[in-house]
Amino acid sequence: MSEIKQSMGDKEYMDDVLMSSKTLTSMYQTAVQESSTNDVHTSFKDVLNCSIDMQHTLFSVMEQKGWYPQQYASKNEIEQVKQKFTNG
């Protein structure tokens, strides 16, 4: 039986780390909301903020390398969405 050896490149590692970071951030958010004491709440909130900052840093690096391309909305598209939610 032949072995298929697959290796992850930098992009795949960054994708994996970013997805893991998103999962952790969600878990920390839940922990903040469900904290029973102020000290625990503050501790989890601090960790949550660090996780959000790390996630943003990962995203920024990936975007700079072209690994997380963005499609930006035009001013017209933004106005259409604004009107949709303010008029009805």
RAMO-V959862 format. One line per field, one symbol per residue. ss: DSSP state (H for helix, E for strand, C for the rest). phi: phi as a letter, one per 40 degrees, with the letter a starting at -180 (. if undefined). burial: 1 if it has 16 or more other C-alpha atoms within 10 Angstrom, else 0. A space follows every 50 residues. Layout:
ss = ???
phi = ???
burial = ???
//
This chain:
ss = CCCCCCCCCHHHHHHHHHHHHHHHHHHHHHHHHCCCCHHHHHHHHHHHHH HHHHHHHHHHHHHHCCCCCCCCCCHHHHHHHHHHHHCC
phi = .cccbbbccdccccdcccccccccccccdccccbccbcccdccccccdcc cccccccddccccccgcacbbcccdccccccdcdccba
burial = 00000000000001100100110110011011000000000001101100 11011001100100001000000000000000000000
//
